[in-house]
Amino acid sequence: MGNLIQRSQTQFVTEIVTRVSEMEGTDPLDLPPLYDSIDPEALDRLADSSEIRFEYAGYSIAIENGTITIDQ
């Protein structure tokens, strides 16, 4: 099962990058920019009202009802 995270709307981008960097055992600055995978502003606007799925740094990211799931 994926790594579940419940966060407020303004924390989605930071939380995704932080958790992926922890899962990878690397510094967040060593990861590719999140905006290469998804528009961060759109993500923050839509995350609480839509189901969002995208790939980032080799991980499948899903956000539904404010819960982030990260699967490798």
mmCIF file of the N, C-alpha and C atoms, coordinates in Angstrom:
data_MODEL
# 
_entry.id   MODEL 
# 
loop_
_atom_site.group_PDB 
_atom_site.id 
_atom_site.type_symbol 
_atom_site.label_atom_id 
_atom_site.label_alt_id 
_atom_site.label_comp_id 
_atom_site.label_asym_id 
_atom_site.label_entity_id 
_atom_site.label_seq_id 
_atom_site.pdbx_PDB_ins_code 
_atom_site.Cartn_x 
_atom_site.Cartn_y 
_atom_site.Cartn_z 
_atom_site.occupancy 
_atom_site.B_iso_or_equiv 
_atom_site.pdbx_formal_charge 
_atom_site.auth_seq_id 
_atom_site.auth_comp_id 
_atom_site.auth_asym_id 
_atom_site.auth_atom_id 
_atom_site.pdbx_PDB_model_num 
ATOM 1   N N  . MET A 1 1  ? 0.838   -1.179 0.000   1.00 0.00 ? 1  MET A N  1 
ATOM 2   C CA . MET A 1 1  ? 0.000   0.000  0.000   1.00 0.00 ? 1  MET A CA 1 
ATOM 3   C C  . MET A 1 1  ? 0.880   1.237  0.000   1.00 0.00 ? 1  MET A C  1 
ATOM 4   N N  . GLY A 1 2  ? 0.355   2.312  -0.530  1.00 0.00 ? 2  GLY A N  1 
ATOM 5   C CA . GLY A 1 2  ? 1.119   3.547  -0.651  1.00 0.00 ? 2  GLY A CA 1 
ATOM 6   C C  . GLY A 1 2  ? 1.288   4.270  0.661   1.00 0.00 ? 2  GLY A C  1 
ATOM 7   N N  . ASN A 1 3  ? 2.056   5.299  0.605   1.00 0.00 ? 3  ASN A N  1 
ATOM 8   C CA . ASN A 1 3  ? 2.350   6.154  1.740   1.00 0.00 ? 3  ASN A CA 1 
ATOM 9   C C  . ASN A 1 3  ? 1.270   7.231  1.803   1.00 0.00 ? 3  ASN A C  1 
ATOM 10  N N  . LEU A 1 4  ? 0.387   7.195  2.828   1.00 0.00 ? 4  LEU A N  1 
ATOM 11  C CA . LEU A 1 4  ? -0.735  8.124  2.937   1.00 0.00 ? 4  LEU A CA 1 
ATOM 12  C C  . LEU A 1 4  ? -0.357  9.341  3.764   1.00 0.00 ? 4  LEU A C  1 
ATOM 13  N N  . ILE A 1 5  ? -0.771  10.509 3.302   1.00 0.00 ? 5  ILE A N  1 
ATOM 14  C CA . ILE A 1 5  ? -0.468  11.761 3.983   1.00 0.00 ? 5  ILE A CA 1 
ATOM 15  C C  . ILE A 1 5  ? -1.715  12.635 3.915   1.00 0.00 ? 5  ILE A C  1 
ATOM 16  N N  . GLN A 1 6  ? -2.171  13.172 5.028   1.00 0.00 ? 6  GLN A N  1 
ATOM 17  C CA . GLN A 1 6  ? -3.296  14.113 5.046   1.00 0.00 ? 6  GLN A CA 1 
ATOM 18  C C  . GLN A 1 6  ? -2.733  15.508 5.300   1.00 0.00 ? 6  GLN A C  1 
ATOM 19  N N  . ARG A 1 7  ? -2.996  16.462 4.409   1.00 0.00 ? 7  ARG A N  1 
ATOM 20  C CA . ARG A 1 7  ? -2.422  17.804 4.533   1.00 0.00 ? 7  ARG A CA 1 
ATOM 21  C C  . ARG A 1 7  ? -3.421  18.857 4.078   1.00 0.00 ? 7  ARG A C  1 
ATOM 22  N N  . SER A 1 8  ? -3.190  20.080 4.497   1.00 0.00 ? 8  SER A N  1 
ATOM 23  C CA . SER A 1 8  ? -3.995  21.196 4.017   1.00 0.00 ? 8  SER A CA 1 
ATOM 24  C C  . SER A 1 8  ? -3.565  21.557 2.602   1.00 0.00 ? 8  SER A C  1 
ATOM 25  N N  . GLN A 1 9  ? -4.396  22.298 1.926   1.00 0.00 ? 9  GLN A N  1 
ATOM 26  C CA . GLN A 1 9  ? -4.170  22.628 0.520   1.00 0.00 ? 9  GLN A CA 1 
ATOM 27  C C  . GLN A 1 9  ? -2.816  23.286 0.281   1.00 0.00 ? 9  GLN A C  1 
ATOM 28  N N  . THR A 1 10 ? -2.401  24.195 1.109   1.00 0.00 ? 10 THR A N  1 
ATOM 29  C CA . THR A 1 10 ? -1.167  24.940 0.862   1.00 0.00 ? 10 THR A CA 1 
ATOM 30  C C  . THR A 1 10 ? 0.094   24.117 1.083   1.00 0.00 ? 10 THR A C  1 
ATOM 31  N N  . GLN A 1 11 ? -0.034  22.934 1.621   1.00 0.00 ? 11 GLN A N  1 
ATOM 32  C CA . GLN A 1 11 ? 1.130   22.113 1.921   1.00 0.00 ? 11 GLN A CA 1 
ATOM 33  C C  . GLN A 1 11 ? 1.359   20.982 0.923   1.00 0.00 ? 11 GLN A C  1 
ATOM 34  N N  . PHE A 1 12 ? 0.505   20.807 -0.063  1.00 0.00 ? 12 PHE A N  1 
ATOM 35  C CA . PHE A 1 12 ? 0.619   19.659 -0.954  1.00 0.00 ? 12 PHE A CA 1 
ATOM 36  C C  . PHE A 1 12 ? 1.966   19.590 -1.667  1.00 0.00 ? 12 PHE A C  1 
ATOM 37  N N  . VAL A 1 13 ? 2.373   20.660 -2.290  1.00 0.00 ? 13 VAL A N  1 
ATOM 38  C CA . VAL A 1 13 ? 3.615   20.657 -3.074  1.00 0.00 ? 13 VAL A CA 1 
ATOM 39  C C  . VAL A 1 13 ? 4.810   20.333 -2.190  1.00 0.00 ? 13 VAL A C  1 
ATOM 40  N N  . THR A 1 14 ? 4.932   21.019 -1.079  1.00 0.00 ? 14 THR A N  1 
ATOM 41  C CA . THR A 1 14 ? 6.057   20.784 -0.172  1.00 0.00 ? 14 THR A CA 1 
ATOM 42  C C  . THR A 1 14 ? 6.041   19.364 0.365   1.00 0.00 ? 14 THR A C  1 
ATOM 43  N N  . GLU A 1 15 ? 4.879   18.874 0.739   1.00 0.00 ? 15 GLU A N  1 
ATOM 44  C CA . GLU A 1 15 ? 4.777   17.527 1.307   1.00 0.00 ? 15 GLU A CA 1 
ATOM 45  C C  . GLU A 1 15 ? 5.151   16.457 0.290   1.00 0.00 ? 15 GLU A C  1 
ATOM 46  N N  . ILE A 1 16 ? 4.722   16.604 -0.943  1.00 0.00 ? 16 ILE A N  1 
ATOM 47  C CA . ILE A 1 16 ? 5.055   15.618 -1.971  1.00 0.00 ? 16 ILE A CA 1 
ATOM 48  C C  . ILE A 1 16 ? 6.561   15.562 -2.180  1.00 0.00 ? 16 ILE A C  1 
ATOM 49  N N  . VAL A 1 17 ? 7.189   16.696 -2.364  1.00 0.00 ? 17 VAL A N  1 
ATOM 50  C CA . VAL A 1 17 ? 8.638   16.728 -2.604  1.00 0.00 ? 17 VAL A CA 1 
ATOM 51  C C  . VAL A 1 17 ? 9.397   16.188 -1.389  1.00 0.00 ? 17 VAL A C  1 
ATOM 52  N N  . THR A 1 18 ? 8.973   16.568 -0.197  1.00 0.00 ? 18 THR A N  1 
ATOM 53  C CA . THR A 1 18 ? 9.640   16.099 1.021   1.00 0.00 ? 18 THR A CA 1 
ATOM 54  C C  . THR A 1 18 ? 9.533   14.588 1.172   1.00 0.00 ? 18 THR A C  1 
ATOM 55  N N  . ARG A 1 19 ? 8.335   14.039 0.992   1.00 0.00 ? 19 ARG A N  1 
ATOM 56  C CA . ARG A 1 19 ? 8.144   12.586 1.165   1.00 0.00 ? 19 ARG A CA 1 
ATOM 57  C C  . ARG A 1 19 ? 8.889   11.794 0.100   1.00 0.00 ? 19 ARG A C  1 
ATOM 58  N N  . VAL A 1 20 ? 8.861   12.246 -1.142  1.00 0.00 ? 20 VAL A N  1 
ATOM 59  C CA . VAL A 1 20 ? 9.597   11.537 -2.193  1.00 0.00 ? 20 VAL A CA 1 
ATOM 60  C C  . VAL A 1 20 ? 11.094  11.584 -1.901  1.00 0.00 ? 20 VAL A C  1 
ATOM 61  N N  . SER A 1 21 ? 11.597  12.711 -1.442  1.00 0.00 ? 21 SER A N  1 
ATOM 62  C CA . SER A 1 21 ? 13.029  12.792 -1.128  1.00 0.00 ? 21 SER A CA 1 
ATOM 63  C C  . SER A 1 21 ? 13.379  11.855 0.024   1.00 0.00 ? 21 SER A C  1 
ATOM 64  N N  . GLU A 1 22 ? 12.507  11.740 1.021   1.00 0.00 ? 22 GLU A N  1 
ATOM 65  C CA . GLU A 1 22 ? 12.739  10.802 2.118   1.00 0.00 ? 22 GLU A CA 1 
ATOM 66  C C  . GLU A 1 22 ? 12.717  9.360  1.620   1.00 0.00 ? 22 GLU A C  1 
ATOM 67  N N  . MET A 1 23 ? 11.780  9.039  0.742   1.00 0.00 ? 23 MET A N  1 
ATOM 68  C CA . MET A 1 23 ? 11.687  7.681  0.199   1.00 0.00 ? 23 MET A CA 1 
ATOM 69  C C  . MET A 1 23 ? 12.912  7.348  -0.650  1.00 0.00 ? 23 MET A C  1 
ATOM 70  N N  . GLU A 1 24 ? 13.458  8.360  -1.311  1.00 0.00 ? 24 GLU A N  1 
ATOM 71  C CA . GLU A 1 24 ? 14.644  8.180  -2.147  1.00 0.00 ? 24 GLU A CA 1 
ATOM 72  C C  . GLU A 1 24 ? 15.942  8.272  -1.345  1.00 0.00 ? 24 GLU A C  1 
ATOM 73  N N  . GLY A 1 25 ? 15.868  8.807  -0.137  1.00 0.00 ? 25 GLY A N  1 
ATOM 74  C CA . GLY A 1 25 ? 17.066  9.004  0.669   1.00 0.00 ? 25 GLY A CA 1 
ATOM 75  C C  . GLY A 1 25 ? 17.972  10.083 0.103   1.00 0.00 ? 25 GLY A C  1 
ATOM 76  N N  . THR A 1 26 ? 17.356  11.143 -0.406  1.00 0.00 ? 26 THR A N  1 
ATOM 77  C CA . THR A 1 26 ? 18.117  12.220 -1.032  1.00 0.00 ? 26 THR A CA 1 
ATOM 78  C C  . THR A 1 26 ? 17.595  13.581 -0.572  1.00 0.00 ? 26 THR A C  1 
ATOM 79  N N  . ASP A 1 27 ? 18.339  14.607 -0.849  1.00 0.00 ? 27 ASP A N  1 
ATOM 80  C CA . ASP A 1 27 ? 17.927  15.971 -0.549  1.00 0.00 ? 27 ASP A CA 1 
ATOM 81  C C  . ASP A 1 27 ? 16.818  16.382 -1.525  1.00 0.00 ? 27 ASP A C  1 
ATOM 82  N N  . PRO A 1 28 ? 15.794  17.094 -1.066  1.00 0.00 ? 28 PRO A N  1 
ATOM 83  C CA . PRO A 1 28 ? 14.737  17.540 -1.977  1.00 0.00 ? 28 PRO A CA 1 
ATOM 84  C C  . PRO A 1 28 ? 15.262  18.344 -3.171  1.00 0.00 ? 28 PRO A C  1 
ATOM 85  N N  . LEU A 1 29 ? 16.348  19.073 -2.985  1.00 0.00 ? 29 LEU A N  1 
ATOM 86  C CA . LEU A 1 29 ? 16.903  19.867 -4.085  1.00 0.00 ? 29 LEU A CA 1 
ATOM 87  C C  . LEU A 1 29 ? 17.536  19.008 -5.172  1.00 0.00 ? 29 LEU A C  1 
ATOM 88  N N  . ASP A 1 30 ? 17.797  17.735 -4.876  1.00 0.00 ? 30 ASP A N  1 
ATOM 89  C CA . ASP A 1 30 ? 18.360  16.828 -5.871  1.00 0.00 ? 30 ASP A CA 1 
ATOM 90  C C  . ASP A 1 30 ? 17.291  16.184 -6.746  1.00 0.00 ? 30 ASP A C  1 
ATOM 91  N N  . LEU A 1 31 ? 16.024  16.364 -6.402  1.00 0.00 ? 31 LEU A N  1 
ATOM 92  C CA . LEU A 1 31 ? 14.927  15.817 -7.199  1.00 0.00 ? 31 LEU A CA 1 
ATOM 93  C C  . LEU A 1 31 ? 14.621  16.751 -8.368  1.00 0.00 ? 31 LEU A C  1 
ATOM 94  N N  . PRO A 1 32 ? 13.989  16.215 -9.416  1.00 0.00 ? 32 PRO A N  1 
ATOM 95  C CA . PRO A 1 32 ? 13.580  17.099 -10.513 1.00 0.00 ? 32 PRO A CA 1 
ATOM 96  C C  . PRO A 1 32 ? 12.507  18.074 -10.021 1.00 0.00 ? 32 PRO A C  1 
ATOM 97  N N  . PRO A 1 33 ? 12.388  19.218 -10.655 1.00 0.00 ? 33 PRO A N  1 
ATOM 98  C CA . PRO A 1 33 ? 11.350  20.175 -10.245 1.00 0.00 ? 33 PRO A CA 1 
ATOM 99  C C  . PRO A 1 33 ? 9.958   19.559 -10.403 1.00 0.00 ? 33 PRO A C  1 
ATOM 100 N N  . LEU A 1 34 ? 9.110   19.777 -9.418  1.00 0.00 ? 34 LEU A N  1 
ATOM 101 C CA . LEU A 1 34 ? 7.752   19.237 -9.475  1.00 0.00 ? 34 LEU A CA 1 
ATOM 102 C C  . LEU A 1 34 ? 7.002   19.791 -10.683 1.00 0.00 ? 34 LEU A C  1 
ATOM 103 N N  . TYR A 1 35 ? 7.294   21.033 -11.062 1.00 0.00 ? 35 TYR A N  1 
ATOM 104 C CA . TYR A 1 35 ? 6.579   21.642 -12.192 1.00 0.00 ? 35 TYR A CA 1 
ATOM 105 C C  . TYR A 1 35 ? 6.852   20.944 -13.519 1.00 0.00 ? 35 TYR A C  1 
ATOM 106 N N  . ASP A 1 36 ? 7.866   20.062 -13.573 1.00 0.00 ? 36 ASP A N  1 
ATOM 107 C CA . ASP A 1 36 ? 8.070   19.246 -14.773 1.00 0.00 ? 36 ASP A CA 1 
ATOM 108 C C  . ASP A 1 36 ? 6.981   18.186 -14.905 1.00 0.00 ? 36 ASP A C  1 
ATOM 109 N N  . SER A 1 37 ? 6.303   17.865 -13.794 1.00 0.00 ? 37 SER A N  1 
ATOM 110 C CA . SER A 1 37 ? 5.258   16.839 -13.783 1.00 0.00 ? 37 SER A CA 1 
ATOM 111 C C  . SER A 1 37 ? 3.850   17.412 -13.710 1.00 0.00 ? 37 SER A C  1 
ATOM 112 N N  . ILE A 1 38 ? 3.697   18.523 -12.989 1.00 0.00 ? 38 ILE A N  1 
ATOM 113 C CA . ILE A 1 38 ? 2.369   19.111 -12.788 1.00 0.00 ? 38 ILE A CA 1 
ATOM 114 C C  . ILE A 1 38 ? 2.532   20.579 -12.402 1.00 0.00 ? 38 ILE A C  1 
ATOM 115 N N  . ASP A 1 39 ? 1.568   21.395 -12.757 1.00 0.00 ? 39 ASP A N  1 
ATOM 116 C CA . ASP A 1 39 ? 1.582   22.814 -12.393 1.00 0.00 ? 39 ASP A CA 1 
ATOM 117 C C  . ASP A 1 39 ? 1.304   22.935 -10.889 1.00 0.00 ? 39 ASP A C  1 
ATOM 118 N N  . PRO A 1 40 ? 2.275   23.368 -10.085 1.00 0.00 ? 40 PRO A N  1 
ATOM 119 C CA . PRO A 1 40 ? 2.075   23.440 -8.634  1.00 0.00 ? 40 PRO A CA 1 
ATOM 120 C C  . PRO A 1 40 ? 0.914   24.339 -8.206  1.00 0.00 ? 40 PRO A C  1 
ATOM 121 N N  . GLU A 1 41 ? 0.690   25.438 -8.905  1.00 0.00 ? 41 GLU A N  1 
ATOM 122 C CA . GLU A 1 41 ? -0.424  26.319 -8.550  1.00 0.00 ? 41 GLU A CA 1 
ATOM 123 C C  . GLU A 1 41 ? -1.760  25.638 -8.806  1.00 0.00 ? 41 GLU A C  1 
ATOM 124 N N  . ALA A 1 42 ? -1.872  24.936 -9.924  1.00 0.00 ? 42 ALA A N  1 
ATOM 125 C CA . ALA A 1 42 ? -3.100  24.197 -10.218 1.00 0.00 ? 42 ALA A CA 1 
ATOM 126 C C  . ALA A 1 42 ? -3.299  23.076 -9.203  1.00 0.00 ? 42 ALA A C  1 
ATOM 127 N N  . LEU A 1 43 ? -2.224  22.419 -8.832  1.00 0.00 ? 43 LEU A N  1 
ATOM 128 C CA . LEU A 1 43 ? -2.298  21.358 -7.829  1.00 0.00 ? 43 LEU A CA 1 
ATOM 129 C C  . LEU A 1 43 ? -2.879  21.900 -6.527  1.00 0.00 ? 43 LEU A C  1 
ATOM 130 N N  . ASP A 1 44 ? -2.368  23.013 -6.050  1.00 0.00 ? 44 ASP A N  1 
ATOM 131 C CA . ASP A 1 44 ? -2.875  23.600 -4.806  1.00 0.00 ? 44 ASP A CA 1 
ATOM 132 C C  . ASP A 1 44 ? -4.341  24.020 -4.920  1.00 0.00 ? 44 ASP A C  1 
ATOM 133 N N  . ARG A 1 45 ? -4.735  24.526 -6.093  1.00 0.00 ? 45 ARG A N  1 
ATOM 134 C CA . ARG A 1 45 ? -6.125  24.971 -6.274  1.00 0.00 ? 45 ARG A CA 1 
ATOM 135 C C  . ARG A 1 45 ? -7.100  23.803 -6.350  1.00 0.00 ? 45 ARG A C  1 
ATOM 136 N N  . LEU A 1 46 ? -6.683  22.703 -6.975  1.00 0.00 ? 46 LEU A N  1 
ATOM 137 C CA . LEU A 1 46 ? -7.601  21.612 -7.277  1.00 0.00 ? 46 LEU A CA 1 
ATOM 138 C C  . LEU A 1 46 ? -7.546  20.439 -6.303  1.00 0.00 ? 46 LEU A C  1 
ATOM 139 N N  . ALA A 1 47 ? -6.531  20.362 -5.477  1.00 0.00 ? 47 ALA A N  1 
ATOM 140 C CA . ALA A 1 47 ? -6.290  19.163 -4.671  1.00 0.00 ? 47 ALA A CA 1 
ATOM 141 C C  . ALA A 1 47 ? -7.429  18.819 -3.718  1.00 0.00 ? 47 ALA A C  1 
ATOM 142 N N  . ASP A 1 48 ? -8.123  19.791 -3.184  1.00 0.00 ? 48 ASP A N  1 
ATOM 143 C CA . ASP A 1 48 ? -9.214  19.494 -2.251  1.00 0.00 ? 48 ASP A CA 1 
ATOM 144 C C  . ASP A 1 48 ? -10.533 19.189 -2.949  1.00 0.00 ? 48 ASP A C  1 
ATOM 145 N N  . SER A 1 49 ? -10.661 19.544 -4.219  1.00 0.00 ? 49 SER A N  1 
ATOM 146 C CA . SER A 1 49 ? -11.949 19.387 -4.887  1.00 0.00 ? 49 SER A CA 1 
ATOM 147 C C  . SER A 1 49 ? -11.938 18.377 -6.025  1.00 0.00 ? 49 SER A C  1 
ATOM 148 N N  . SER A 1 50 ? -10.785 17.840 -6.357  1.00 0.00 ? 50 SER A N  1 
ATOM 149 C CA . SER A 1 50 ? -10.673 16.915 -7.480  1.00 0.00 ? 50 SER A CA 1 
ATOM 150 C C  . SER A 1 50 ? -9.773  15.751 -7.099  1.00 0.00 ? 50 SER A C  1 
ATOM 151 N N  . GLU A 1 51 ? -9.925  14.667 -7.831  1.00 0.00 ? 51 GLU A N  1 
ATOM 152 C CA . GLU A 1 51 ? -8.966  13.570 -7.708  1.00 0.00 ? 51 GLU A CA 1 
ATOM 153 C C  . GLU A 1 51 ? -7.865  13.836 -8.723  1.00 0.00 ? 51 GLU A C  1 
ATOM 154 N N  . ILE A 1 52 ? -6.626  13.833 -8.258  1.00 0.00 ? 52 ILE A N  1 
ATOM 155 C CA . ILE A 1 52 ? -5.485  14.151 -9.113  1.00 0.00 ? 52 ILE A CA 1 
ATOM 156 C C  . ILE A 1 52 ? -4.511  12.992 -9.071  1.00 0.00 ? 52 ILE A C  1 
ATOM 157 N N  . ARG A 1 53 ? -4.013  12.593 -10.236 1.00 0.00 ? 53 ARG A N  1 
ATOM 158 C CA . ARG A 1 53 ? -3.000  11.538 -10.335 1.00 0.00 ? 53 ARG A CA 1 
ATOM 159 C C  . ARG A 1 53 ? -1.929  11.999 -11.314 1.00 0.00 ? 53 ARG A C  1 
ATOM 160 N N  . PHE A 1 54 ? -0.667  11.770 -10.933 1.00 0.00 ? 54 PHE A N  1 
ATOM 161 C CA . PHE A 1 54 ? 0.435   12.106 -11.828 1.00 0.00 ? 54 PHE A CA 1 
ATOM 162 C C  . PHE A 1 54 ? 1.675   11.344 -11.395 1.00 0.00 ? 54 PHE A C  1 
ATOM 163 N N  . GLU A 1 55 ? 2.676   11.329 -12.258 1.00 0.00 ? 55 GLU A N  1 
ATOM 164 C CA . GLU A 1 55 ? 3.961   10.689 -11.982 1.00 0.00 ? 55 GLU A CA 1 
ATOM 165 C C  . GLU A 1 55 ? 4.972   11.771 -11.626 1.00 0.00 ? 55 GLU A C  1 
ATOM 166 N N  . TYR A 1 56 ? 5.806   11.463 -10.628 1.00 0.00 ? 56 TYR A N  1 
ATOM 167 C CA . TYR A 1 56 ? 6.859   12.398 -10.239 1.00 0.00 ? 56 TYR A CA 1 
ATOM 168 C C  . TYR A 1 56 ? 8.057   11.609 -9.735  1.00 0.00 ? 56 TYR A C  1 
ATOM 169 N N  . ALA A 1 57 ? 9.201   11.811 -10.356 1.00 0.00 ? 57 ALA A N  1 
ATOM 170 C CA . ALA A 1 57 ? 10.474  11.205 -9.941  1.00 0.00 ? 57 ALA A CA 1 
ATOM 171 C C  . ALA A 1 57 ? 10.368  9.690  -9.793  1.00 0.00 ? 57 ALA A C  1 
ATOM 172 N N  . GLY A 1 58 ? 9.598   9.058  -10.676 1.00 0.00 ? 58 GLY A N  1 
ATOM 173 C CA . GLY A 1 58 ? 9.453   7.606  -10.645 1.00 0.00 ? 58 GLY A CA 1 
ATOM 174 C C  . GLY A 1 58 ? 8.385   7.099  -9.691  1.00 0.00 ? 58 GLY A C  1 
ATOM 175 N N  . TYR A 1 59 ? 7.614   7.981  -9.091  1.00 0.00 ? 59 TYR A N  1 
ATOM 176 C CA . TYR A 1 59 ? 6.561   7.610  -8.154  1.00 0.00 ? 59 TYR A CA 1 
ATOM 177 C C  . TYR A 1 59 ? 5.201   7.996  -8.720  1.00 0.00 ? 59 TYR A C  1 
ATOM 178 N N  . SER A 1 60 ? 4.186   7.203  -8.385  1.00 0.00 ? 60 SER A N  1 
ATOM 179 C CA . SER A 1 60 ? 2.806   7.527  -8.727  1.00 0.00 ? 60 SER A CA 1 
ATOM 180 C C  . SER A 1 60 ? 2.217   8.303  -7.561  1.00 0.00 ? 60 SER A C  1 
ATOM 181 N N  . ILE A 1 61 ? 1.749   9.497  -7.844  1.00 0.00 ? 61 ILE A N  1 
ATOM 182 C CA . ILE A 1 61 ? 1.178   10.367 -6.823  1.00 0.00 ? 61 ILE A CA 1 
ATOM 183 C C  . ILE A 1 61 ? -0.322  10.461 -7.077  1.00 0.00 ? 61 ILE A C  1 
ATOM 184 N N  . ALA A 1 62 ? -1.108  10.287 -6.025  1.00 0.00 ? 62 ALA A N  1 
ATOM 185 C CA . ALA A 1 62 ? -2.560  10.460 -6.115  1.00 0.00 ? 62 ALA A CA 1 
ATOM 186 C C  . ALA A 1 62 ? -3.000  11.337 -4.952  1.00 0.00 ? 62 ALA A C  1 
ATOM 187 N N  . ILE A 1 63 ? -3.911  12.252 -5.232  1.00 0.00 ? 63 ILE A N  1 
ATOM 188 C CA . ILE A 1 63 ? -4.502  13.086 -4.189  1.00 0.00 ? 63 ILE A CA 1 
ATOM 189 C C  . ILE A 1 63 ? -6.009  12.957 -4.326  1.00 0.00 ? 63 ILE A C  1 
ATOM 190 N N  . GLU A 1 64 ? -6.642  12.557 -3.229  1.00 0.00 ? 64 GLU A N  1 
ATOM 191 C CA . GLU A 1 64 ? -8.094  12.412 -3.217  1.00 0.00 ? 64 GLU A CA 1 
ATOM 192 C C  . GLU A 1 64 ? -8.607  12.813 -1.838  1.00 0.00 ? 64 GLU A C  1 
ATOM 193 N N  . ASN A 1 65 ? -9.577  13.703 -1.814  1.00 0.00 ? 65 ASN A N  1 
ATOM 194 C CA . ASN A 1 65 ? -10.141 14.196 -0.554  1.00 0.00 ? 65 ASN A CA 1 
ATOM 195 C C  . ASN A 1 65 ? -9.068  14.723 0.397   1.00 0.00 ? 65 ASN A C  1 
ATOM 196 N N  . GLY A 1 66 ? -8.061  15.381 -0.145  1.00 0.00 ? 66 GLY A N  1 
ATOM 197 C CA . GLY A 1 66 ? -7.011  15.966 0.678   1.00 0.00 ? 66 GLY A CA 1 
ATOM 198 C C  . GLY A 1 66 ? -5.965  14.991 1.177   1.00 0.00 ? 66 GLY A C  1 
ATOM 199 N N  . THR A 1 67 ? -6.038  13.735 0.743   1.00 0.00 ? 67 THR A N  1 
ATOM 200 C CA . THR A 1 67 ? -5.073  12.722 1.160   1.00 0.00 ? 67 THR A CA 1 
ATOM 201 C C  . THR A 1 67 ? -4.129  12.408 0.013   1.00 0.00 ? 67 THR A C  1 
ATOM 202 N N  . ILE A 1 68 ? -2.839  12.484 0.285   1.00 0.00 ? 68 ILE A N  1 
ATOM 203 C CA . ILE A 1 68 ? -1.813  12.180 -0.711  1.00 0.00 ? 68 ILE A CA 1 
ATOM 204 C C  . ILE A 1 68 ? -1.386  10.727 -0.546  1.00 0.00 ? 68 ILE A C  1 
ATOM 205 N N  . THR A 1 69 ? -1.363  9.985  -1.653  1.00 0.00 ? 69 THR A N  1 
ATOM 206 C CA . THR A 1 69 ? -0.848  8.620  -1.664  1.00 0.00 ? 69 THR A CA 1 
ATOM 207 C C  . THR A 1 69 ? 0.329   8.589  -2.620  1.00 0.00 ? 69 THR A C  1 
ATOM 208 N N  . ILE A 1 70 ? 1.441   8.028  -2.166  1.00 0.00 ? 70 ILE A N  1 
ATOM 209 C CA . ILE A 1 70 ? 2.647   7.934  -2.984  1.00 0.00 ? 70 ILE A CA 1 
ATOM 210 C C  . ILE A 1 70 ? 3.025   6.466  -3.098  1.00 0.00 ? 70 ILE A C  1 
ATOM 211 N N  . ASP A 1 71 ? 3.067   5.957  -4.327  1.00 0.00 ? 71 ASP A N  1 
ATOM 212 C CA . ASP A 1 71 ? 3.454   4.570  -4.608  1.00 0.00 ? 71 ASP A CA 1 
ATOM 213 C C  . ASP A 1 71 ? 4.645   4.565  -5.541  1.00 0.00 ? 71 ASP A C  1 
ATOM 214 N N  . GLN A 1 72 ? 5.528   3.601  -5.320  1.00 0.00 ? 72 GLN A N  1 
ATOM 215 C CA . GLN A 1 72 ? 6.700   3.497  -6.195  1.00 0.00 ? 72 GLN A CA 1 
ATOM 216 C C  . GLN A 1 72 ? 6.359   2.668  -7.399  1.00 0.00 ? 72 GLN A C  1 
# 
